[in-house]
Amino acid sequence: MPEDPYAYVVATFQALHPPDNVPGLEEPEQAPPSPVYIPYVPEPVYPEPQPPTLSFTKEDAERFLAMPIPHHHHLLHY
Protein backbone atom coordinates (compact mmCIF):
# COMPACT_ATOMS: atom_id res chain seq x y z
CA MET A 1 0.00 0.00 0.00
CA PRO A 2 1.48 3.38 -0.96
CA GLU A 3 2.23 5.99 1.63
CA ASP A 4 -0.65 8.13 0.37
CA PRO A 5 -3.94 6.41 1.21
CA TYR A 6 -5.80 8.67 -1.22
CA ALA A 7 -3.58 7.56 -4.10
CA TYR A 8 -4.22 3.97 -3.09
CA VAL A 9 -7.98 4.50 -3.16
CA VAL A 10 -7.79 6.25 -6.53
CA ALA A 11 -5.62 3.49 -7.98
CA THR A 12 -7.94 0.82 -6.64
CA PHE A 13 -10.99 2.63 -7.97
CA GLN A 14 -9.42 3.05 -11.41
CA ALA A 15 -8.47 -0.62 -11.43
CA LEU A 16 -12.00 -1.67 -10.54
CA HIS A 17 -13.66 0.86 -12.86
CA PRO A 18 -11.55 1.39 -15.99
CA PRO A 19 -12.55 4.50 -17.94
CA ASP A 20 -14.90 3.52 -20.72
CA ASN A 21 -15.32 6.95 -22.30
CA VAL A 22 -13.99 7.48 -25.80
CA PRO A 23 -11.68 10.52 -26.08
CA GLY A 24 -13.42 13.33 -27.90
CA LEU A 25 -16.94 12.04 -27.27
CA GLU A 26 -17.07 12.52 -23.54
CA GLU A 27 -19.79 14.78 -22.25
CA PRO A 28 -18.49 18.00 -20.76
CA GLU A 29 -20.09 19.12 -17.48
CA GLN A 30 -21.21 15.58 -16.68
CA ALA A 31 -20.32 14.54 -13.19
CA PRO A 32 -19.22 10.92 -12.86
CA PRO A 33 -21.55 8.74 -10.81
CA SER A 34 -20.63 8.39 -7.19
CA PRO A 35 -18.76 5.14 -6.55
CA VAL A 36 -20.82 4.42 -3.45
CA TYR A 37 -24.37 5.71 -3.23
CA ILE A 38 -26.01 5.29 0.14
CA PRO A 39 -29.60 6.51 0.15
CA TYR A 40 -30.56 8.47 3.21
CA VAL A 41 -33.04 6.48 5.24
CA PRO A 42 -34.33 8.48 8.20
CA GLU A 43 -34.74 6.72 11.48
CA PRO A 44 -38.34 5.66 12.05
CA VAL A 45 -40.01 8.06 14.43
CA TYR A 46 -42.27 6.41 16.94
CA PRO A 47 -44.74 8.70 18.69
CA GLU A 48 -44.66 8.72 22.43
CA PRO A 49 -47.23 6.29 23.82
CA GLN A 50 -50.18 8.29 25.03
CA PRO A 51 -52.27 7.08 27.97
CA PRO A 52 -55.80 6.19 26.89
CA THR A 53 -58.14 9.09 27.42
CA LEU A 54 -61.36 8.24 29.22
CA SER A 55 -64.14 10.35 27.83
CA PHE A 56 -67.04 10.26 30.23
CA THR A 57 -68.98 13.09 31.77
CA LYS A 58 -69.71 13.82 35.39
CA GLU A 59 -73.22 12.48 34.84
CA ASP A 60 -71.78 9.21 33.59
CA ALA A 61 -69.64 8.93 36.71
CA GLU A 62 -72.59 9.69 38.98
CA ARG A 63 -74.78 7.17 37.12
CA PHE A 64 -72.07 4.55 37.48
CA LEU A 65 -71.59 5.27 41.19
CA ALA A 66 -75.36 5.12 41.74
CA MET A 67 -75.63 1.64 40.25
CA PRO A 68 -76.38 -1.07 42.80
CA ILE A 69 -73.45 -3.35 43.46
CA PRO A 70 -74.46 -6.92 42.61
CA HIS A 71 -73.81 -9.35 45.40
CA HIS A 72 -72.90 -12.76 44.10
CA HIS A 73 -73.40 -14.79 47.23
CA HIS A 74 -73.52 -18.00 45.27
CA LEU A 75 -69.92 -17.44 44.18
CA LEU A 76 -68.73 -17.47 47.79
CA HIS A 77 -70.08 -20.95 48.54
CA TYR A 78 -67.44 -23.57 47.97
Buried (B, 14 or more C-beta within 10 A) or exposed (E): EEEEEEEEEEEEEEEEEEEEEEEEEEEEEEEEEEEEEEEEEEEEEEEEEEEEEEEEEEEEEEEEEEEEEEEEEEEEEE
